[in-house]
Amino acid sequence: MTQVPVPKPQDDLQTVVESRTREWHFHIYFLLQSPTETAAALALRDAVLRLRREGAFVAVPLHRVNKYPIGPHPAGSYEIWVPDSSFSDVFFYLASNRGNLSVLVHPLTSEQRRDHETRNGWLGTPWPIYLDALPRESDEVPLQYPELGLGWSTVPEDEISLDERRKRGAKVEALLANDPEAAPAPQD
């Protein structure tokens, strides 16, 4: 029996921090033939817009709502752009309020096909995606809403430094050192 080598996960702090994604797309899908599902999708969109206005999170639904299949998306849909700083809040909100709607979640990088194919996740039932409509790689990340200064448009001075990350990590390790339920980090 041939053993396949186990891939080693990336664990270099600088590489992980520099290669993380900073922007996400949530695509809300709805059956075009269903007035009920279409109304539910549009009501969810309006709720997201109201909550953004109120400051719950930063989420920018694309103005256009696709009332036919477009690009890789096989149904009615709309996109919500989210910077990494609001990802958790928007993810939880949509997970809790999507009803029966399906939501495709993927990072926004220069590798759009990979983002939709292997870096994706679903809230609800997955739909088939037409991947041939997507480029494998582009020269740069498609920049969205740079006027917000979030996501890929965050200025370096607003980033947490590697030294600050190391200090935070050491503080967490120290606080958890005597907790028998918390696994300690390896001592390499």
C-alpha positions in Angstrom: 0.0 0.0 0.0 1.5 3.3 -1.1 1.3 6.1 1.5 0.5 9.6 0.3 2.6 12.2 2.1 0.6 14.4 4.4 0.9 18.0 3.3 2.3 20.3 6.0 0.1 23.3 6.7 1.6 26.7 6.4 2.6 28.0 9.8 5.0 30.8 9.1 3.5 34.0 10.7 4.6 36.4 8.0 3.6 34.2 5.1 0.1 33.5 6.7 -0.5 37.2 7.4 0.7 38.4 4.0 -1.3 35.7 2.1 -4.6 36.1 3.9 -7.6 37.4 2.1 -9.0 40.8 3.0 -12.2 40.8 1.1 -15.1 38.3 0.7 -18.1 37.8 -1.5 -21.4 36.4 -0.3 -23.7 35.4 -3.2 -27.3 35.0 -2.2 -29.1 32.6 -4.6 -32.8 32.4 -5.3 -35.1 30.5 -7.7 -36.3 32.9 -10.3 -39.5 31.0 -10.7 -40.4 31.4 -7.1 -42.0 34.7 -6.2 -41.7 33.8 -2.5 -38.0 33.0 -2.7 -37.3 36.1 -4.8 -39.1 38.2 -2.2 -37.2 36.6 0.6 -33.8 37.3 -1.1 -34.7 40.9 -1.7 -36.0 41.4 1.9 -32.7 40.0 3.2 -30.8 42.4 0.9 -32.8 45.4 2.3 -32.1 44.2 5.9 -28.4 44.1 5.2 -28.5 47.6 3.8 -30.4 48.9 6.8 -28.0 47.2 9.2 -25.0 48.7 7.3 -26.6 52.1 7.6 -27.0 51.6 11.4 -23.4 50.5 11.8 -23.9 46.8 12.5 -21.2 45.9 9.9 -19.7 46.9 6.6 -21.4 45.0 3.8 -22.0 46.3 0.3 -24.6 44.6 -1.8 -23.9 45.2 -5.5 -26.6 47.5 -6.9 -27.5 45.0 -9.6 -29.7 42.0 -8.7 -29.2 39.3 -11.2 -32.7 38.2 -12.5 -31.2 35.6 -14.7 -28.1 33.3 -14.6 -24.9 35.3 -15.1 -21.2 34.4 -15.0 -20.7 31.3 -12.9 -24.0 31.7 -11.0 -26.8 29.5 -12.2 -29.8 31.3 -10.7 -31.1 34.6 -9.6 -28.5 36.1 -7.3 -26.8 39.1 -5.9 -23.4 39.7 -4.4 -22.5 41.3 -1.1 -18.9 42.5 -0.7 -17.5 42.3 2.8 -14.1 43.4 4.2 -12.3 40.9 6.5 -13.0 43.2 9.5 -16.8 42.5 9.1 -16.7 38.9 7.9 -17.7 37.3 11.2 -20.6 39.6 11.8 -22.0 39.3 8.3 -21.4 35.5 8.2 -23.3 35.0 11.4 -26.1 37.4 10.4 -26.7 35.6 7.1 -26.4 32.2 8.7 -29.1 33.2 11.1 -31.4 35.1 8.7 -31.1 33.4 5.3 -34.2 31.2 5.8 -34.1 28.6 3.0 -31.9 30.6 0.7 -28.5 29.3 -0.3 -25.4 31.6 0.1 -22.1 31.0 -1.6 -19.2 32.5 0.4 -15.7 32.9 -1.2 -12.6 35.0 -0.7 -11.8 37.7 -3.2 -8.3 37.1 -4.6 -6.5 37.2 -8.0 -7.4 33.5 -8.4 -11.2 33.8 -9.0 -11.7 30.3 -10.3 -9.9 28.7 -7.2 -11.9 31.1 -4.9 -15.2 29.8 -6.3 -14.1 26.2 -6.7 -12.0 25.1 -3.7 -11.9 28.1 -1.3 -15.7 28.4 -1.1 -18.2 27.5 1.5 -22.0 27.4 1.5 -24.7 28.4 3.9 -27.6 26.1 2.9 -27.7 23.8 -0.1 -24.8 24.1 -2.5 -25.7 25.0 -6.1 -23.6 23.9 -9.2 -21.4 26.7 -10.4 -20.3 27.2 -14.0 -16.5 27.5 -13.4 -15.6 27.9 -17.1 -16.9 31.5 -16.9 -14.1 32.4 -14.5 -10.4 33.2 -15.2 -7.9 31.0 -13.4 -5.7 33.9 -12.4 -5.3 37.6 -13.0 -2.4 39.9 -12.4 -4.1 41.7 -9.5 -6.9 41.3 -7.0 -10.1 43.0 -8.2 -10.3 46.0 -6.0 -13.7 47.0 -4.8 -14.8 50.1 -2.8 -11.3 51.5 -2.2 -13.0 54.7 -0.9 -13.8 52.8 2.3 -10.1 52.1 3.1 -10.9 48.6 4.1 -10.0 45.1 2.9 -7.3 45.3 0.2 -7.4 49.1 0.4 -6.3 49.1 4.1 -3.3 51.3 4.5 -0.2 49.6 6.0 -0.2 51.9 9.1 -3.6 50.5 10.0 -2.4 46.9 9.9 -1.4 45.0 13.1 2.4 44.5 12.9 4.0 41.1 13.1 5.6 42.1 16.5 2.2 43.1 17.9 0.7 39.8 16.6 3.5 37.9 18.4 2.9 39.9 21.6 -0.8 39.1 21.4 -0.1 35.4 20.8 2.3 35.2 23.7 -0.3 36.9 26.0 -3.0 34.3 24.9 -0.6 31.4 25.5 0.3 32.8 29.0 -3.4 33.2 29.9 -4.2 29.7 28.8 -1.1 28.0 30.2 -2.9 26.5 33.2 -6.2 25.7 31.5 -6.3 21.9 31.1 -8.9 22.2 28.4 -6.8 24.4 26.1 -4.2 22.7 23.9 -0.8 24.4 24.2 1.1 25.5 21.2 4.0 23.2 20.2 7.4 24.1 21.6 9.5 24.0 18.5 
